[in-house]
């Protein structure tokens, strides 16, 4: 028996719920299957802009009234935009779920997008872009995306840039909204003290709009080759991302890459942390991550270090990659990584938000099956040392190695790495 229930309404909305006993809250999320990768280049950032505007009011509620409504219930309300989706969600007491769903539906279906709100919120988004650009430890990941996907839709930045955000007009907003916020592309996920039938009835009642749009994601092969993107900036600390093309959300090796990622950079005993921070004291922040998308992914290692130590840090990263490509990991290290992942999965069960997010993300990714935590643990347990060696050899190819760096560097600072393609900002 599945751990969750699913209903598809006549208008196309997919509803997934997971009932959790012994809690008094419900996390409720609305997932739009479009994000920054789906935007026309000249209005890059419009998904995120629309996300902001959803909180600005409807014909029956002002932005203040929306905020007051959720706060008067003691509820949380938030949203985020990603490369391939936009999400609106709230965590509230179970007794307030009908009220919360009604207001969220009003926001999603009846936002007015007034010119004065667009003008004001444009300034907010431009300030957010400025804050992001002034934070090199965040900006570096955008530059890494520029490396990996410069000629691919995944290379479009979630925030857009000053020029594209300034160019967005009300008609652009209405066109993009009408094309991507249709019921056929909408997923609702909820977890907590709930009954599936009642959630489905609430969604059916309040999300009345229906209809199909012409929106269909255009998939594209990744053709980008090894590349360096360097931003010369007078910073106290240098920031480096080194990585490779990764796996898609549906790849059969996605459980193997989770273990591989954990071995390299998944905690205080992981190789990156131990070699760079604990043994040598070269960085405070050092980690790895693997991001997944429809047709591909990205594997990244990050470190923030003194400019004088950046070459040593890069050498350590490359040495660790070479080692895991050629030598089996130990039983102890493999088991530690597996236990870390399994522990995080179990701890996530205590969060209604975590469980709601997992349902929504999995449904949007069209993985075909949403695994229970016990099933995920079985998948993680099945990963072998041979799997790690095989996947590391496959992923960590010099042909797809790319790097982004921010710091007080010269243009030829990293010429010794022999990147055939280099962009200096």
Protein Blocks (a to p, Z undefined) as FASTA:
>chain_A
ZZbdcdddfkopacdddddehiabdcdddddfbdfklpcfklgoklmmmmmmmmnopfkb
cfklmmmmmmmnopacdddddfkbccddddddfklmmmmmmmmmmmmmmcgoiaklmmmm
mmmmmmmmmmmmmmmklmmmmmmmmmmmmmgfklpcfklpfklmmmpcfklmmmmmmmmm
cfklpccddedjddfklmmmmmmmmmmbgcddfbdcdddddfbdcdddddddddfbdcdd
dddddddfklfklmmmmmmmmmmmncjkbmklmmmmmmnopafbdcddddddfklccddd
dddddfklmmmmmmmmmmmmmmmmmpccdfklmmmmmmmmmmmmmmmmmpmklmmmmmmm
mmmnonopacdfklmmmmmmmpcfklmmmmmmmmmgfklgccddddjddfklmmmnopab
dcdZZ
